[in-house]
C-alpha cells in the first residue's frame, strides 16, 4: 500500500516550468495556457510521432513531430494566444520523454537571434520556423498584401501541410501571422487561392464586411477534394464551410491528383471561375455562389498550381491576351471566354531555376493594374530551423517580340527601397571591372547591374567564387544552360540585373525577357570573388548597389 502511494505520488508529480504548471503522466501532459507560445524541442534524428492537443476532451489539432528526447537541434512553436486561460492536454506517441521539455513563454525560443541568423535571407521572405513551399491565396485587401503559403510549422521538412500567413504593406517587409488553416478530418491543407466576395454570393458576408473566401484542397492518401473557408477579419481567423467539400472529382478523373483551385471573378459572365489541376491538365469550373461548381472544359499539358489571367499587350488595354500556366511556369498564351481557355501559342517559358508553384495576387486595384507574381524558391538554408523561401515579387507584362507575344518579369518597384547605388562605371575592360569588384566579393547581400559585350561567339559572364551566376554561351544560344535568343539576334551584348542574397541568386536578363534563380553555393576554398570572365569582353555598364535588410 505504501509503495503504491509512492508510485502514484511520483506519477502525478507537479513539474513547475517557466510560466506554467505541467503535470506529466505517461505520454500526456496538461498545460494551462497563460502565455502566447508553446515552444517545442525538435531533433531530426527522431522518428515522427503523432501529437494531439485536446481541450475539454475535444481534439483541437493533430500533427506529427520529431520531438527531441535529448538535446534539441532547434525549437519550433505554436501560437496559442487564442487559447489563453484554457487547459490543453497534449498526447504524444511513444514514451513521451520530450514532453517535459515543452514550455510556454511570450517569446519563441531563439527570439533574440530571430532574423539575425547566419543563413537567413535578407530580402526574401522566410518563415520564422519550419518548412514553406507553394504560395497560396495571394490577395490585396484594404492596404494589405496577403501571402498565404504551404507550411509545416513543426519541422524544417515537408509534412503537416497547413496554410501559413503573412501580411505586408509593400510586398517587401512582411509580418508573419498565426497559421490560418490547419488540417482537419477531410485532410491536410494543400494549395489554393482567396477572393473577396463583395457581392455576398456565398452568403458569408456580415453587414458591410465582405468575406475573404479561401478555396483550397483537402488532401488524403485516398483523394483530394476542394473546400472553402471564409474570414471576416482580414484573414486573421477562418471558418470552414460546414458542407465541404464543394468538389470531389476523383471518380470523374480516376485519379487522386485533383488539386490547387485558382478562383477569380469573371466580370463579363458575372460568375466565378475556378481553374483546377486535374490529372493531366487544368480544368475550368463555373459557379455563382462559390459553393456549387459546374465543370466546363479542360486544357491538357499542365501539372499542379494553375494560374490564369488577362494582360494587355505592350500596355495597350484595348489589346489583351490570357495567360495560363502550371507549377513549372511554362505557359500558353490564348483567349478565354469564361468557360474555355483556347491556346494560341506555347508552351513558352520566361523563368527557370529554383522557382516553382508561382502565383499572382488577386484584387489589385484597377488604378494599379499590375499582375504581380511570387514564386516558391526550392532552396534550403544550411543549419537553419527553417526551409524554403519566397522569391522577389515581380511584375508580369506581355510584350511583342520577334517570336510573338511573350511574358516579361522584373522585380516590382517597391523593392527599389532596399537598394542604394554605391558605384557606377561605363566602358571598362574585364580586367579593370574585376579590380573594381574585388571589395564587394565578400558581401552577404549585393545587387549588380551590368551589360557586357562579347568579342567572340563563345561564352562569357560573371562568377562568384567559381559559381557562374551568368554564363552566356552564344555558340549554343544558352544562358546558364537554358536556350535564349535576344531580341536582336545578331547582338553581341547581354544585360543582367543580379540580386545576391545569403543563400540565393536571382538574375533578370535583358529587362526581364528571361530570368532565373539558383542556390548560392559557398566554397570556402575558392577565393576568386566576383569576376567577369570570357575572351576579351567589354563591360559596357556596371553598377553596384548595397542592400538593406528587410528585417531591420
C-alpha positions in Angstrom: 0.0 0.0 0.0 2.8 2.4 0.9 4.7 1.5 -2.3 1.5 2.1 -4.3 1.1 5.5 -2.8 4.7 6.4 -3.5 4.2 5.3 -7.1 1.1 7.4 -7.5 2.8 10.4 -5.9 5.7 10.0 -8.3 3.4 9.6 -11.3 1.4 12.7 -10.6 4.3 15.0 -9.5 3.8 18.6 -10.5 6.6 20.0 -12.5 6.9 23.7 -12.5 8.5 25.2 -15.6 8.9 28.8 -16.7 5.5 30.4 -17.0 3.2 27.4 -16.5 2.3 24.3 -14.5 2.8 21.0 -16.2 1.5 17.6 -14.9 3.2 14.5 -16.5 1.6 11.1 -16.7 2.8 8.5 -19.2 2.9 10.3 -22.7 0.5 13.0 -21.7 0.9 16.5 -20.3 -1.6 19.0 -19.2 -0.9 22.7 -19.6 -3.0 25.7 -18.6 -2.2 28.3 -21.2 -1.2 31.7 -19.8 1.5 32.8 -22.4 1.4 33.4 -26.1 3.7 30.5 -27.3 4.3 26.9 -26.7 7.9 26.1 -27.5 8.6 22.5 -28.7 12.1 20.9 -29.0 12.9 19.2 -32.3 15.6 16.7 -33.4 15.8 15.5 -37.0 17.3 12.2 -35.5 13.9 11.3 -34.0 11.2 9.5 -35.9 8.0 11.3 -36.4 5.3 10.7 -33.8 1.7 11.8 -33.7 0.9 14.6 -31.3 -2.7 15.7 -30.3 -3.9 18.8 -28.5 -7.2 18.3 -26.7 -9.4 20.9 -24.9 -12.2 19.5 -22.7 -11.9 16.1 -24.4 -12.2 17.5 -27.9 -9.3 17.5 -30.4 -8.0 21.0 -31.1 -5.3 20.0 -33.5 -3.2 16.9 -34.6 0.1 16.7 -36.3 3.3 14.6 -36.5 6.5 15.9 -34.9 10.1 14.9 -34.3 10.0 15.7 -30.6 13.5 15.8 -29.1 14.1 13.4 -26.3 17.6 14.6 -25.6 19.3 17.9 -26.7 17.2 19.7 -29.3 18.7 20.6 -32.6 16.3 23.6 -32.8 12.9 24.7 -31.5 9.5 25.3 -33.2 6.5 27.0 -31.7 2.7 27.1 -31.5 0.9 30.4 -31.2 -1.7 29.6 -28.5 -2.7 33.2 -27.8 -6.3 32.4 -28.7 -6.3 29.6 -26.1 -5.2 31.7 -23.0 -7.0 30.6 -19.9 -7.8 27.2 -21.3 -6.2 23.8 -20.3 -4.6 21.8 -23.1 -4.0 18.1 -22.8 -1.1 17.1 -25.1 -0.7 13.5 -26.0 2.4 12.2 -27.9 3.0 8.7 -29.2 6.0 6.8 -27.7 7.4 7.2 -24.3 6.9 11.0 -24.4 10.3 11.7 -23.0 10.4 15.0 -24.9 7.1 16.3 -23.4 8.9 17.6 -20.3 10.9 20.0 -22.4 7.9 21.8 -23.8 7.4 25.2 -22.2 5.4 28.3 -22.8 6.5 31.9 -22.9 5.7 35.2 -24.6 8.7 34.8 -26.9 9.7 31.9 -29.1 12.8 30.1 -28.3 15.7 31.8 -30.0 13.8 35.1 -30.3 17.0 37.1 -29.6 18.6 35.8 -32.8 15.5 35.8 -34.9 16.3 37.3 -38.4 19.9 37.6 -37.4 20.8 34.0 -38.2 23.9 33.4 -40.3 22.0 31.9 -43.3 18.8 33.9 -43.0 17.9 35.6 -46.4 18.0 39.4 -46.0 15.5 40.4 -48.7 13.4 37.3 -49.3 10.5 36.2 -47.2 11.2 33.2 -45.0 9.1 31.9 -42.1 10.4 32.1 -38.5 10.5 28.4 -38.1 9.5 25.3 -40.2 9.1 24.4 -43.8 7.4 26.5 -46.5 6.6 25.8 -50.1 3.8 26.9 -52.6 2.5 30.5 -52.1 -1.3 30.3 -51.6 -4.2 32.7 -51.5 -2.3 35.8 -52.6 -4.6 38.8 -52.4 -4.6 42.5 -51.8 -7.3 43.9 -49.5 -7.6 47.2 -47.7 -4.0 48.2 -47.8 -2.5 44.8 -47.1 -0.9 42.2 -49.4 -1.7 38.7 -48.0 0.7 35.9 -48.6 -0.6 32.5 -47.5 1.7 29.6 -48.1 2.1 25.8 -47.6 3.7 25.4 -44.2 4.9 22.8 -41.8 5.1 24.7 -38.5 6.6 21.8 -36.7 9.7 20.9 -38.7 12.1 22.2 -41.4 11.0 19.4 -43.7 7.7 18.8 -45.6 4.8 17.5 -43.6 1.6 18.6 -41.8 0.5 20.9 -44.6 -1.2 24.0 -43.3 -1.7 27.5 -44.6 0.9 29.9 -43.1 0.1 33.6 -43.3 2.0 36.8 -43.6 0.9 40.4 -44.5 2.7 43.4 -45.9 2.1 47.0 -46.9 4.7 46.9 -49.7 5.4 43.2 -50.5 8.9 43.8 -49.1 8.5 44.0 -45.3 6.4 41.1 -44.1 4.7 40.4 -40.8 4.2 36.7 -40.1 0.8 35.9 -38.5 -0.5 32.8 -36.8 -1.3 29.8 -39.0 -4.5 30.4 -41.0 -5.8 26.9 -41.9 -4.9 23.7 -40.1 -5.5 20.1 -41.2 -8.9 18.6 -40.3 -10.9 15.4 -40.8 -11.0 16.0 -44.5 -7.2 16.1 -44.9 -4.2 18.3 -44.8 -4.4 21.8 -46.3 -3.0 21.8 -49.8 -2.7 24.8 -52.1 -5.4 27.2 -53.2 -6.5 30.8 -53.6 -8.6 33.6 -52.0 -11.1 36.1 -53.2 -13.2 38.9 -51.7 -16.9 38.2 -52.1 -18.0 41.8 -52.5 -21.5 40.7 -53.8 -22.1 38.2 -51.0 -22.7 35.4 -53.5 -21.8 32.8 -50.9 -23.8 34.4 -48.1 -20.9 34.6 -45.7 -20.7 38.4 -45.5 -21.6 40.2 -42.3 -23.2 43.6 -42.7 -20.9 45.8 -44.7 -18.0 43.5 -44.2 -17.3 41.3 -47.3 -16.0 37.8 -46.7 -12.5 36.8 -47.7 -13.1 33.3 -49.1 -10.4 30.7 -49.5 -10.6 27.8 -51.9 -8.2 25.0 -51.0 -7.5 21.3 -51.5 -8.0 18.9 -48.6 -5.5 16.1 -49.2 -5.6 12.5 -48.0 -3.8 9.4 -49.4 -7.1 8.3 -51.0 -8.2 11.5 -52.7 -8.0 15.3 -53.0 -11.2 17.4 -52.6 -11.9 21.1 -53.0 -13.1 23.0 -50.0 -13.8 26.6 -49.0 -13.5 28.7 -45.8 -14.2 32.3 -45.0 -12.8 35.1 -42.9 -14.5 38.3 -41.7 -11.4 39.8 -40.1 -8.9 40.3 -42.9 -7.7 36.7 -42.9 -6.8 36.6 -39.2 -9.4 33.8 -38.3 -11.2 31.4 -40.5 -14.5 29.4 -40.5 -14.6 26.3 -42.7 -17.8 25.7 -44.7 -19.8 23.1 -43.0 -20.8 21.3 -46.2 -17.2 20.8 -47.5 -16.1 19.5 -49.9 -17.6 21.6 -52.7 -15.9 19.5 -55.4 -15.0 15.8 -55.3 -13.9 14.8 -58.8 -11.8 11.7 -58.1 -14.3 9.4 -59.8 -14.5 11.6 -62.9 -10.8 11.5 -63.5 -10.0 8.1 -61.9 -7.1 9.9 -60.2 -6.1 11.2 -56.8 -4.5 14.2 -58.4 -7.2 16.9 -58.4 -5.9 19.9 -56.6 -4.9 23.6 -56.2 -8.0 25.6 -57.0 -7.4 29.0 -58.5 -10.6 31.1 -58.2 -11.4 34.6 -59.7 -14.4 36.6 -60.6 -15.1 36.7 -64.4 -16.9 40.1 -64.8 -18.2 39.6 -68.4 -20.1 36.5 -67.4 -21.0 37.6 -63.9 -19.7 34.4 -62.3 -16.8 32.8 -60.5 -14.2 30.8 -62.4 -12.1 28.0 -60.8 -9.0 26.7 -62.6 -8.3 23.3 -61.1 -5.5 20.9 -61.9 -6.9 17.5 -62.6 -4.7 14.6 -63.6 -3.2 15.8 -66.9 -4.1 19.5 -67.1 -6.2 22.4 -66.0 -10.0 22.2 -65.8 -12.4 25.2 -65.8 -15.4 25.2 -63.4 -18.0 27.9 -63.0 -20.1 29.0 -60.0 -22.4 31.8 -59.0 -22.0 31.2 -55.2 -18.6 29.6 -54.6 -20.3 26.5 -53.3 -21.9 24.9 -56.3 -19.5 24.3 -59.2 -20.1 23.1 -62.8 -17.3 21.6 -64.9 -16.8 23.4 -68.3 -13.6 22.5 -70.1 -10.1 21.1 -69.8 -6.7 22.1 -71.2 -4.1 19.2 -71.1 -0.4 19.6 -70.5 -0.1 21.2 -67.1 0.8 19.9 -63.7 -0.2 21.5 -60.3 -0.7 25.1 -59.2 -2.7 26.7 -62.1 -3.0 30.3 -62.8 -5.0 32.1 -65.5 -5.1 35.8 -66.1 -5.6 38.5 -68.7 -2.9 41.1 -69.6 -2.7 44.0 -72.0 -0.1 43.7 -74.8 2.6 46.3 -74.7 0.5 48.2 -72.1 -2.4 48.7 -74.5 -5.6 47.8 -72.6 -7.6 47.6 -75.9 -5.4 44.6 -76.9 -5.2 41.8 -74.4 -4.4 38.1 -74.2 -4.9 35.4 -71.5 -2.0 33.5 -69.9 -2.3 30.0 -68.5 0.5 28.2 -66.6 1.2 25.5 -64.1 3.7 24.8 -61.4 6.8 24.8 -63.7 5.8 28.3 -65.0 5.8 27.0 -68.6 2.8 29.0 -70.1 0.4 29.3 -73.0 -0.9 32.5 -74.5 -4.5 32.4 -75.7 -8.1 33.6 -75.3 -10.7 32.9 -72.6 -14.5 33.2 -72.7 -15.2 32.4 -69.1 -15.7 28.7 -69.8 -12.9 27.6 -72.0 -9.3 28.6 -72.5 -8.2 28.4 -76.1 -4.4 28.2 -76.6 -2.9 30.2 -79.4 0.8 29.8 -78.7 3.1 27.9 -76.4 4.4 26.4 -74.4 6.9 29.2 -73.6 9.0 29.9 -70.6 10.2 33.2 -69.1 11.7 32.0 -65.8 13.6 28.9 -64.7 15.7 27.7 -61.9 14.6 27.2 -58.3 11.2 28.7 -58.8 8.1 26.5 -58.5 4.4 26.9 -58.0 4.3 30.7 -58.5 1.0 32.5 -58.1 -0.2 36.1 -58.7 -2.1 38.5 -56.5 -5.8 39.0 -57.0 -7.9 42.1 -56.1 -5.1 44.5 -57.1 -6.8 47.9 -57.6 -7.6 48.7 -61.2 -5.8 52.0 -60.9 -2.6 50.0 -60.2 -3.3 47.4 -62.8 -0.3 45.2 -62.3 -0.1 41.4 -62.3 2.3 40.7 -59.5 3.8 37.2 -59.0 5.6 35.5 -56.2 7.2 32.1 -56.6 8.5 29.5 -54.1 12.2 29.0 -54.3 13.3 25.4 -53.6 16.4 26.5 -51.7 17.5 25.3 -48.2 19.5 27.2 -45.7 22.2 25.2 -44.1 21.9 24.8 -40.3 18.8 26.9 -40.0 15.5 25.9 -38.3 13.5 27.0 -41.4 13.5 25.8 -45.0 12.4 27.2 -48.3 11.8 30.9 -49.2 9.8 33.1 -51.5 11.4 34.8 -54.5 11.2 38.5 -55.0 7.8 39.8 -56.1 7.8 40.5 -59.9 5.6 42.4 -62.2 4.4 40.4 -65.3 3.9 42.0 -68.6 3.0 40.8 -72.1 5.3 42.3 -74.8 5.6 41.9 -78.5 8.8 40.2 -79.6 10.3 38.8 -82.8 8.8 35.5 -81.8 5.3 36.8 -80.9 3.7 37.9 -77.6 5.8 36.8 -74.6 5.8 37.3 -70.8 8.4 39.5 -69.2 9.1 39.6 -65.5 11.0 42.2 -63.4 11.1 43.0 -59.6 8.3 45.3 -58.5 9.2 49.0 -58.0 8.6 48.6 -54.2 11.9 46.6 -54.0 13.9 49.7 -55.1 13.8 51.0 -51.5 16.2 48.2 -50.5 19.0 49.0 -52.9 21.3 52.0 -52.9 23.7 52.7 -55.7 27.3 52.9 -54.3 29.4 52.8 -57.5 28.9 53.0 -61.2 31.3 52.6 -64.2 31.0 52.5 -68.0 33.1 51.2 -70.9 35.6 49.0 -69.0 37.7 46.1 -70.0 37.1 43.0 -67.9 40.4 43.3 -66.0 39.5 46.9 -64.8 36.0 45.8 -63.9 37.3 43.0 -61.9 39.6 45.3 -59.9 36.5 47.4 -59.1 34.6 44.3 -58.0 37.2 43.0 -55.5 36.0 44.9 -52.5 32.4 43.6 -52.9 33.3 39.9 -53.2 32.6 39.1 -49.5 29.3 40.9 -49.2 26.5 38.8 -47.8 23.9 40.6 -50.0 24.5 42.6 -53.1 22.9 43.8 -56.3 24.8 44.1 -59.6 23.5 45.7 -62.8 25.7 45.1 -65.8 25.9 44.9 -69.6 28.7 43.0 -71.3 29.7 42.8 -74.9 31.4 39.6 -76.2 34.2 39.7 -78.7 33.7 36.0 -79.8 30.6 34.0 -80.3 31.6 31.7 -77.5 30.7 32.1 -73.8 31.3 34.7 -71.1 29.8 36.0 -68.0 30.3 36.7 -64.3 31.1 34.4 -61.4 31.2 34.5 -57.6 33.9 32.3 -56.0 33.8 30.0 -59.0 30.0 29.8 -59.3 28.9 31.0 -62.7 25.9 33.3 -61.9 25.8 34.4 -65.6 27.1 32.1 -68.3 26.1 33.4 -71.8 27.0 30.9 -74.5 26.5 32.5 -77.9 27.6 29.4 -79.8 24.7 27.3 -78.4 22.4 30.2 -77.5 22.3 29.3 -73.9 22.1 31.4 -70.6 23.1 29.1 -67.7 22.2 26.1 -69.7 18.8 27.3 -71.0 18.1 28.4 -74.6 18.0 32.1 -75.0 17.9 34.2 -78.2 17.9 38.0 -77.7 15.5 40.3 -79.5 18.4 41.5 -81.7 19.5 38.0 -82.8 22.9 39.3 -84.0 23.7 41.4 -80.9 26.9 40.6 -79.1 25.6 42.2 -75.9 23.6 40.9 -72.9 22.4 42.8 -69.8 21.8 41.3 -66.4 20.3 42.6 -63.1 21.7 40.3 -60.4 20.3 40.0 -56.9 22.6 38.1 -54.5 21.3 37.2 -51.1 22.9 35.0 -48.4 21.6 31.7 -49.8 20.2 32.6 -53.3 20.9 34.4 -56.5 18.2 35.9 -58.9 19.1 37.1 -62.3 16.9 39.1 -64.8 18.2 39.1 -68.3 17.6 41.9 -70.9 14.8 43.8 -69.0 13.1 40.6 -67.8 12.8 38.8 -71.1 14.2 35.8 -69.2 15.0 35.3 -65.5 16.3 32.5 -63.3 17.2 31.8 -59.7 19.7 29.4 -58.1 21.2 28.4 -54.8 24.2 30.5 -53.8 27.0 27.9 -53.4 29.6 28.8 -50.8 33.0 27.3 -51.5 35.3 28.3 -48.6 38.3 27.0 -50.6 37.6 29.3 -53.6 38.8 32.9 -53.2 38.2 34.1 -56.7 35.5 36.5 -55.5 33.4 38.4 -58.1 34.8 38.5 -61.6 34.0 38.8 -65.2 35.3 36.0 -67.4 35.4 35.3 -71.1 37.6 36.1 -74.1 38.4 39.8 -74.4 34.9 41.0 -73.2 33.9 44.6 -72.7 31.9 45.7 -69.7 29.7 48.4 -71.1 27.9 49.2 -67.8 28.5 48.1 -64.2 26.6 49.4 -61.2 26.9 48.1 -57.6 24.1 48.5 -55.0 24.2 48.0 -51.3 21.3 46.1 -49.7 19.1 47.0 -46.7 17.8 44.0 -44.7 14.0 43.7 -44.7 14.2 42.5 -41.1 15.7 45.7 -39.6 
